[in-house]
Amino acid sequence: MALRTIVIGGSNTVMQPGYWPTLLARMAQRGMPLEVVADLSVGGTTSGFGLFQLKANDHHLAEADVLIIEYALNDAFVYGDERRPFRHWARFYEGVIRHALARNPKLHIVSLVFGQRGGAYISSVPSIDAGMHYISDWYDTAIVDVSRHLMRRFGRDVVTDPSFYADQGHYARPIATTLVADIIAEDLERILAAPFRPRGVPPPIDPHHFADAKIIDAKTLIETCGLPARVYSNRRFAATTADLGAFRLKLDFDRGRPLAMAYVCAPDISALEIAMAGETVEAAMLKGGVRDGAFKFLLSMLSCDFLYPGPALLQEPATFSCSIQASRSVPGVARHVPKDNVAHPESDGSAARVMPLLGMLYTGTLKSCVAEPIADLRLQPATATERVEAPSN
């Protein structure tokens, strides 16, 4: 009988051909076929996006048998080894596991550890990987440490050979991806064959974990706030977004704040302007692959960590208010370019602004979410749904 499977992860899981289709074939050959009921993996995303995806597709969790998580490589790239970002990351990762178990205590959760070319695992203890082991052990969930398997079986000479990786973050096809799939299949068969031990959800590691974070999705922004719909689709993805381009969204929180903004990166996307008490920041939303024409669009996420510098990253305020809108290119505004994004090209301000939102992940209570039209923008039609179709990413 096939095991109903959800997968969340980054581009190594999206990649076709890659380890994932080979893994599915190997598990079927071993008599443990995985029926993928929800493939929620998106390239270039972290565990924060995984939490958003699980909450946006919550109905799948209750009926699933297996949840596979593949974010170690991307999380390590974004959060690194610094103490505060690491703890912030751990709140996301604990949130993913804790939320999934709360929805389905019988769920088999399996975290995969991949490492980038020349990554920390080659010569030292990698912090994100170690954190994944700690959190998985705490919640009695499984982990397949592919990086460790590769080092033990083949040694440094193999994993540092230029031919083992296709680029900085992807295993080479077909040899390395097949090795990775075989390693996972071997461990996964053992994990899934073991007798299930009923368990409750233990006390949290971090009392401020993000398992209880909430989302506001594009459907709500369209139907409740009045934002126009814009649809993006290709052979893999179909996403209805709420276009903020001609509006300003005013947000008020009680004992919480934004964690991340999920969006579609299209070639005409604007930077995002976030105005808070006494400060305005402009964040780059553009991906290099979209800018250079490799992709017509990409599902993406902007983590809001940069809005809370220093100790503020770990200390949520009693109240928080902000407004977000497409950038007005105001001189002197602080500009932030996330590690996995690129700066927007200079604009004369004549082009219509586009900001296709998939939703927002946040903590606490969202007391107010109001969209206001901005009269001084050159507007695109806001009365009808616009559809953008493209070849597969």
C-alpha atoms as one frame of an Amber mdcrd trajectory, in Angstrom:
protein
   0.000   0.000   0.000   1.391   3.364  -1.033   2.370   5.815   1.694   0.745
   9.238   1.292   3.656  11.654   1.192   4.134  15.419   1.490   7.477  16.946
   0.552   8.746  20.443   1.308  12.167  21.604   0.230  14.342  23.560  -2.163
  15.663  23.270  -5.693  17.440  19.927  -5.194  13.983  18.426  -4.649  12.438
  20.391  -7.532  15.228  19.440  -9.971  14.174  17.131 -12.807  15.902  14.793
 -13.276  17.370  14.734  -9.787  17.446  12.727  -6.603  13.671  12.995  -5.968
  12.270  11.071  -8.981  15.035   8.494  -8.508  14.115   8.152  -4.829  10.458
   7.574  -5.726  11.516   4.819  -8.141  13.835   3.227  -5.561  11.140   3.181
  -2.870   8.692   1.536  -5.268  11.327  -1.119  -6.069  11.746  -1.743  -2.320
   8.015  -2.366  -1.939   7.339   0.949  -0.154   5.888   3.205  -2.850   5.418
   6.848  -1.931   2.227   8.448  -3.225   2.992  12.162  -3.418  -0.208  13.899
  -2.317   1.456  17.329  -2.078   4.787  18.362  -3.578   5.274  21.778  -1.955
   8.970  22.169  -2.719  10.109  25.447  -4.277  13.635  26.325  -5.332  15.587
  28.937  -3.397  13.399  28.791  -0.287  14.058  28.043   3.378  12.215  26.350
   6.232  10.208  29.550   6.775   8.614  29.004   3.377   8.083  25.349   4.294
   6.093  26.442   7.348   4.039  28.821   5.174   3.399  26.022   2.662   2.240
  23.556   5.324  -0.128  26.095   6.840  -1.464  27.146   3.448  -2.072  23.468
   2.571  -3.040  22.323   6.051  -5.709  19.892   4.855  -3.049  17.494   3.528
  -1.337  16.955   6.891  -4.156  15.155   8.665  -4.325  12.357   6.062  -0.620
  12.009   5.218   1.675   9.158   6.280   5.045  10.782   5.574   6.445  14.322
   5.579   9.876  14.813   3.991  11.761  18.061   4.712  14.751  19.227   2.623
  15.993  22.673   3.646  19.398  22.150   5.304  21.439  23.500   2.416  19.335
  26.627   1.852  18.943  27.305   5.578  22.703  27.133   6.065  23.229  29.606
   3.219  20.755  32.146   4.623  21.215  31.789   8.388  24.835  30.683   8.730
  26.510  30.281  12.120  25.710  33.505  13.988  23.979  33.003  17.312  20.840
  35.128  16.886  20.046  34.110  13.271  20.632  30.471  14.248  18.105  30.664
  17.083  15.643  32.437  14.768  16.120  29.599  12.248  15.583  26.997  14.994
  12.213  28.570  15.804  11.213  28.027  12.165  12.459  24.438  12.039  10.922
  23.505  15.353   7.764  25.207  14.137   7.593  23.012  11.032   7.956  19.766
  12.997   5.786  20.816  15.931   2.952  22.068  13.716   3.000  18.895  11.606
   2.914  16.616  14.665   0.136  18.648  16.286  -1.970  18.145  13.166  -1.064
  14.451  12.791   0.690  12.627  15.679   1.036   9.482  13.534   3.007  11.266
  10.831   6.474   9.940   9.911   8.646  13.060   9.619  11.991  12.650   7.859
  14.481  15.522   7.532  17.158  15.317   4.837  20.575  16.930   5.282  22.277
  18.071   2.079  25.463  20.139   1.992  26.662  22.637  -0.568  29.934  22.327
  -2.475  32.774  23.207  -0.108  30.315  23.414   2.787  31.135  23.362   6.485
  30.498  19.617   6.709  33.749  18.974   4.822  35.966  20.027   7.745  33.909
  21.123  10.761  30.639  20.685  12.673  27.920  22.446  10.634  25.584  24.374
  12.926  22.345  24.054  10.948  22.880  20.307  10.482  23.602  19.913  14.197
  20.481  21.906  15.036  18.394  19.652  12.807  19.734  16.585  14.626  18.925
  18.133  18.022  15.377  19.164  17.076  14.658  15.836  15.346  15.903  13.893
  18.362  13.798  16.021  20.733  10.625  15.293  18.767  11.570  11.664  18.040
  11.462  12.250  14.291  13.886  10.833  11.737  16.826  12.381   9.939  18.859
  11.171   6.959  22.203  12.965   7.037  23.273  12.576   3.413  26.356  14.759
   3.893  27.609  12.538   6.703  26.897   9.361   4.728  28.829  10.715   1.754
  31.835  11.679   3.864  31.936   8.318   5.667  31.454   6.190   2.564  33.499
   8.077  -0.006  35.702  10.551   1.867  36.693  14.138   1.180  38.319  13.410
  -2.150  34.998  12.391  -3.684  32.740  15.099  -2.221  35.281  17.823  -3.033
  35.823  16.631  -6.587  34.540  19.279  -9.042  32.426  16.675 -10.844  30.380
  15.757  -7.752  28.409  19.018  -7.802  26.810  20.682 -10.799  27.232  24.063
  -9.117  27.492  25.518  -5.621  24.225  24.060  -4.372  23.209  21.112  -6.583
  24.461  17.558  -6.885  25.616  16.575 -10.366  23.331  14.464 -12.525  23.047
  11.534 -12.900  25.808   9.923 -10.789  25.770  12.064  -7.614  21.966  12.426
  -7.574  21.621   8.634  -7.906  24.048   8.068  -5.024  22.042  10.515  -2.908
  18.738   8.810  -3.786  20.165   5.377  -2.913  21.432   6.631   0.461  18.042
   8.115   1.319  16.125   5.048   0.131  18.238   2.751   2.288  17.589   4.794
   5.451  13.982   5.592   4.563  13.080   1.914   4.168  14.451   1.230   7.653
  12.655   4.251   9.138   9.273   3.427   7.612   9.504  -0.301   8.368  10.072
   0.234  12.105   7.011  -0.302  14.338   5.232   2.974  15.004   5.493   4.234
  18.574   2.593   6.473  19.633   3.876   9.751  21.014   2.509  13.026  22.230
   3.976  16.385  21.342   6.719  17.099  23.924   7.265  20.444  25.627   8.886
  22.899  23.198  12.616  23.454  23.060  12.148  27.182  22.507   8.984  28.664
  24.096   8.954  31.186  21.246   8.878  28.597  18.444   6.879  29.447  15.314
   4.525  26.452  15.255   1.639  28.756  16.146   2.486  31.329  13.486  -0.421
  32.232  11.232  -0.808  33.144   7.602  -2.890  35.544   5.603  -3.097  34.227
   2.052  -3.702  35.774  -1.350  -7.348  34.662  -1.377  -8.024  36.673   1.796
  -6.116  39.693   0.479  -8.206  39.576  -2.696 -11.634  38.872  -1.196 -11.347
  40.820   2.073  -8.896  43.614   1.293  -9.856  44.178  -2.345  -6.485  43.608
  -4.001  -6.657  42.578  -7.674  -5.799  39.000  -8.601  -2.901  38.076 -10.851
  -2.381  34.422 -11.871   0.963  32.875 -12.789   1.176  29.371 -14.218   3.466
  26.915 -15.951   3.717  23.135 -16.122   4.706  22.864 -12.446   3.135  25.813
 -10.642  -0.197  27.619 -10.702  -0.345  30.532  -8.279  -3.032  33.138  -7.739
  -1.485  36.231  -6.227  -2.860  39.456  -4.763  -1.217  42.355  -6.586  -0.255
  45.087  -4.131   1.155  47.257  -6.924  -1.436  50.053  -6.730  -2.147  49.766
  -3.008  -0.632  50.277   0.410  -1.292  47.551   3.000  -1.498  48.809   6.594
  -0.889  46.140   9.254  -1.356  46.237  13.030  -0.271  43.347  15.290  -0.766
  42.444  18.926   2.164  40.516  20.447   3.506  39.635  17.041   4.885  40.892
  13.722   5.594  39.720  10.148   7.951  36.772   9.750   8.018  36.521   5.963
   6.281  37.612   2.764   5.576  34.937   0.149   5.393  36.269  -3.399   5.924
  35.559  -7.079   9.059  37.118  -8.522   8.289  38.298 -12.051  10.511  40.474
 -14.290   8.399  43.578 -13.625   8.269  43.215  -9.826   9.059  46.289  -7.758
  11.128  46.518  -4.619   9.031  46.358  -1.440   8.849  49.413   0.790   8.206
  48.705   4.483   7.417  51.684   6.700   7.630  51.262  10.479   7.716  53.738
  13.365  10.553  56.107  12.582  12.068  54.018   9.788  11.429  53.019   6.180
  13.291  50.178   4.470  13.229  49.137   0.824  13.826  45.409   0.190  14.906
  43.955  -3.143  12.453  41.307  -4.384  14.173  40.396  -7.668  15.877  37.046
  -8.287  18.927  36.820 -10.530  17.424  34.014 -12.626  14.342  36.128 -13.406
  16.384  39.253 -14.111  18.610  37.326 -16.533  15.695  35.643 -18.323  16.370
  32.062 -17.174  12.901  31.965 -15.559   9.681  33.774 -16.464   8.754  33.806
 -12.786   9.708  32.139  -9.493   7.783  31.456  -6.309   9.770  33.244  -3.608
   9.839  34.390  -0.008  11.213  37.522   1.664  12.196  36.773   5.265  11.592
  39.783   7.494  14.608  39.155   9.742  16.340  42.299   8.445  13.601  44.492
   9.940  14.619  43.463  13.451  18.375  44.098  13.862  20.445  42.910  16.797
  18.592  41.733  19.923  15.243  42.791  18.395  15.330  39.677  16.190  14.523
  37.504  19.208  12.297  39.936  21.138   8.761  40.396  19.898   7.107  43.702
  20.872   3.744  43.997  22.602   2.408  45.850  19.555   3.752  46.361  16.061
   2.505  48.451  13.140   3.815  48.824   9.619   2.707  49.482   6.073   3.969
  47.796   2.925   3.762  48.899  -0.689   5.612  48.777  -3.978   8.659  51.021
  -3.800   8.340  54.712  -4.638  12.138  54.941  -5.087  12.356  57.597  -2.383
  15.911  58.981  -2.118  17.711  58.269   1.137  15.600  55.233   2.116  17.615
  52.348   3.577  17.912  49.538   1.033  18.253  45.830   1.799  19.276  43.148
  -0.701  18.734  39.621   0.703  21.520  37.096   0.125  19.529  35.229  -2.521
  18.156  38.331  -4.317  19.665  41.008  -6.556  19.251  44.782  -6.674  16.553
  46.173  -8.947  17.649  48.137 -12.012  17.311  51.895 -11.810  13.838  53.135
 -12.762  12.512  56.524 -13.811   9.243  55.767 -12.004   7.155  55.656 -15.183
   6.470  51.929 -15.192   3.399  50.540 -13.452   4.316  48.892 -10.164   3.712
  45.162  -9.650   3.840  43.288  -6.330   2.287  39.785  -6.617   1.812  38.506
  -3.041   1.108  34.876  -2.169   0.623  35.787   1.474   2.321  36.579   4.753
   3.530  34.459   7.680   3.298  36.234  11.026   3.246  35.755  14.785   0.715
  37.030  17.318  -2.648  38.481  16.347  -3.220  40.500  13.192  -5.634  43.105
  14.546  -5.991  45.096  11.344  -5.139  44.587   7.669  -6.366  47.400   5.422
  -5.535  48.042   1.761  -5.563  51.682   0.613  -5.415  52.705  -3.067  -2.475
  54.948  -3.883  -3.644  57.693  -6.198  -0.245  58.883  -7.374   0.773  55.608
  -9.040   0.356  54.805 -12.711  -2.127  51.984 -12.281  -2.626  48.804 -14.194
  -6.279  47.681 -14.485  -7.372  46.420 -11.058 -10.852  45.146 -11.848 -10.075
  41.916 -13.682  -7.843  38.965 -12.958  -4.640  39.120 -14.998  -3.112  35.817
 -16.084   0.555  35.273 -16.817   1.516  31.945 -18.366   5.050  30.748 -18.902
   7.024  27.635 -19.755   7.994  25.421 -16.813  10.673  26.815 -14.479
